[in-house]
Amino acid sequence: MRKVLAILLLVACVGSVSAQKKWAWNFGANGTLNSGNVNNITFSHNGGVDRNDSILAFSANYKFVYGKQDSVTNNLGINGGVQFDVWQYDRWSPFVSDMAERNTYKGLDFKNAFLFGVKYRILTKPGVYDYSISGALVGDYTNYHFGDATKSDEGLTSDGKADTLSGWKARVSLRFKVKQKISDGVNFKLTVFYQPNVFDFSDYLWNGVASIDTKLNKNLSLSMGLTYDYKSVVPEGVKNQDIMATVGLKWTF
């Protein structure tokens, strides 16, 4: 939890000195239909700051999720992340990033993933399209939440076999990313991650996010997105997949 808050504080500190035109803010308010570990409609607020530069690019983001039904909270989560890209407009671009998350309703007491890798741009035309792939090494720490208690060492997989689930794991991250202009003011974005455990390829993560942003005016846009998240190995009582359909407004300046 402290790492999540530290990332959010970094977003705020960096953003507070970002008066240059190279910096851009974004804030959003969304409604999300959830299926999986959480089955409800939730409200979320997200934001971030980006610095676009040909030598060193920086981005940071955060997201709060809240859901309540019959006066009972049934979803509550927070996540945040930071990333640095070197020579982001070149064919090859090294990057480093860190992401932290907490949502006990989805079985996560705490998760942190640190990545170091390189991006390769397949096709690109500024302002029109950008297709890229990337490969990275990941230090993945996950502490699962088990009902009223959190087990830090031993848990049960979904098939009932004893396994060490919480703790650090080394993973390889393979990512495919598409940014495509559909028409004036309408843009499509797709990001797909595959992250297998280096020492056990039966333990892997899939994550896919597709979104369409439609500009309503200079600063305001309508955003629609679909997120699919899959974990092959989870504790008993935690589902393998989560699906989220989101509609919201995004303000950029």
Solvent accessible surface area in square Angstrom, and as a share of the most:
residue,aa,sasa,rsa
1,M,93,0.42
2,R,212,0.77
3,K,103,0.44
4,V,0,0.00
5,L,89,0.44
6,A,58,0.45
7,I,13,0.07
8,L,26,0.13
9,L,115,0.57
10,L,71,0.35
11,V,8,0.04
12,A,56,0.44
13,C,69,0.41
14,V,28,0.16
15,G,4,0.04
16,S,88,0.57
17,V,109,0.63
18,S,13,0.09
19,A,105,0.81
20,Q,103,0.46
21,K,204,0.87
22,K,96,0.41
23,W,37,0.13
24,A,32,0.25
25,W,59,0.21
26,N,31,0.16
27,F,55,0.23
28,G,7,0.06
29,A,51,0.40
30,N,20,0.10
31,G,34,0.33
32,T,7,0.04
33,L,107,0.53
34,N,10,0.05
35,S,57,0.37
36,G,9,0.09
37,N,33,0.17
38,V,7,0.04
39,N,98,0.50
40,N,19,0.10
41,I,127,0.64
42,T,5,0.03
43,F,111,0.46
44,S,1,0.00
45,H,61,0.27
46,N,35,0.18
47,G,2,0.02
48,G,4,0.04
49,V,0,0.00
50,D,45,0.23
51,R,54,0.20
52,N,78,0.40
53,D,23,0.12
54,S,69,0.45
55,I,113,0.57
56,L,79,0.39
57,A,8,0.06
58,F,14,0.06
59,S,36,0.23
60,A,3,0.02
61,N,75,0.39
62,Y,31,0.12
63,K,59,0.25
64,F,90,0.37
65,V,22,0.13
66,Y,93,0.35
67,G,3,0.03
68,K,113,0.48
69,Q,106,0.47
70,D,128,0.67
71,S,98,0.63
72,V,95,0.55
73,T,41,0.24
74,N,38,0.20
75,N,0,0.00
76,L,98,0.49
77,G,8,0.08
78,I,15,0.08
79,N,35,0.18
80,G,1,0.01
81,G,6,0.06
82,V,20,0.12
83,Q,51,0.23
84,F,78,0.33
85,D,19,0.10
86,V,46,0.27
87,W,126,0.44
88,Q,27,0.12
89,Y,119,0.45
90,D,73,0.38
91,R,117,0.43
92,W,151,0.53
93,S,0,0.00
94,P,43,0.27
95,F,16,0.06
96,V,46,0.26
97,S,16,0.11
98,D,30,0.15
99,M,63,0.28
100,A,0,0.00
101,E,37,0.17
102,R,76,0.28
103,N,7,0.04
104,T,37,0.21
105,Y,88,0.33
106,K,33,0.14
107,G,6,0.06
108,L,6,0.03
109,D,27,0.14
110,F,26,0.11
111,K,18,0.08
112,N,6,0.03
113,A,6,0.05
114,F,96,0.40
115,L,18,0.09
116,F,124,0.52
117,G,10,0.09
118,V,58,0.33
119,K,27,0.11
120,Y,69,0.26
121,R,20,0.07
122,I,68,0.35
123,L,102,0.51
124,T,54,0.31
125,K,108,0.46
126,P,126,0.79
127,G,70,0.67
128,V,52,0.30
129,Y,68,0.26
130,D,32,0.16
131,Y,60,0.23
132,S,4,0.03
133,I,78,0.39
134,S,13,0.09
135,G,29,0.28
136,A,10,0.08
137,L,123,0.61
138,V,7,0.04
139,G,25,0.25
140,D,5,0.02
141,Y,57,0.22
142,T,14,0.08
143,N,22,0.11
144,Y,15,0.06
145,H,42,0.19
146,F,39,0.16
147,G,59,0.56
148,D,157,0.81
149,A,65,0.50
150,T,51,0.29
151,K,103,0.44
152,S,69,0.44
153,D,95,0.49
154,E,104,0.47
155,G,6,0.05
156,L,67,0.34
157,T,15,0.09
158,S,66,0.43
159,D,98,0.51
160,G,45,0.43
161,K,139,0.59
162,A,80,0.62
163,D,59,0.31
164,T,79,0.46
165,L,3,0.02
166,S,10,0.07
167,G,18,0.18
168,W,155,0.55
169,K,46,0.19
170,A,43,0.34
171,R,11,0.04
172,V,47,0.27
173,S,3,0.02
174,L,93,0.46
175,R,27,0.10
176,F,79,0.33
177,K,43,0.18
178,V,11,0.06
179,K,90,0.38
180,Q,51,0.23
181,K,74,0.32
182,I,97,0.49
183,S,56,0.36
184,D,127,0.66
185,G,24,0.23
186,V,31,0.18
187,N,68,0.35
188,F,59,0.25
189,K,83,0.35
190,L,48,0.24
191,T,18,0.11
192,V,44,0.25
193,F,55,0.23
194,Y,56,0.21
195,Q,24,0.11
196,P,4,0.03
197,N,15,0.08
198,V,59,0.34
199,F,173,0.72
200,D,66,0.34
201,F,129,0.54
202,S,75,0.48
203,D,7,0.04
204,Y,58,0.22
205,L,26,0.13
206,W,104,0.37
207,N,41,0.21
208,G,15,0.15
209,V,57,0.33
210,A,30,0.23
211,S,26,0.17
212,I,58,0.29
213,D,34,0.18
214,T,40,0.23
215,K,113,0.48
216,L,97,0.48
217,N,87,0.45
218,K,171,0.73
219,N,49,0.25
220,L,55,0.27
221,S,8,0.05
222,L,57,0.28
223,S,26,0.16
224,M,86,0.39
225,G,23,0.22
226,L,95,0.47
227,T,31,0.18
228,Y,85,0.32
229,D,34,0.18
230,Y,54,0.21
231,K,27,0.12
232,S,23,0.15
233,V,31,0.18
234,V,0,0.00
235,P,0,0.00
236,E,107,0.48
237,G,80,0.76
238,V,17,0.10
239,K,112,0.48
240,N,41,0.21
241,Q,74,0.33
242,D,9,0.05
243,I,59,0.30
244,M,30,0.14
245,A,42,0.33
246,T,30,0.17
247,V,85,0.49
248,G,7,0.07
249,L,85,0.42
250,K,56,0.24
251,W,125,0.44
252,T,49,0.29
253,F,103,0.43
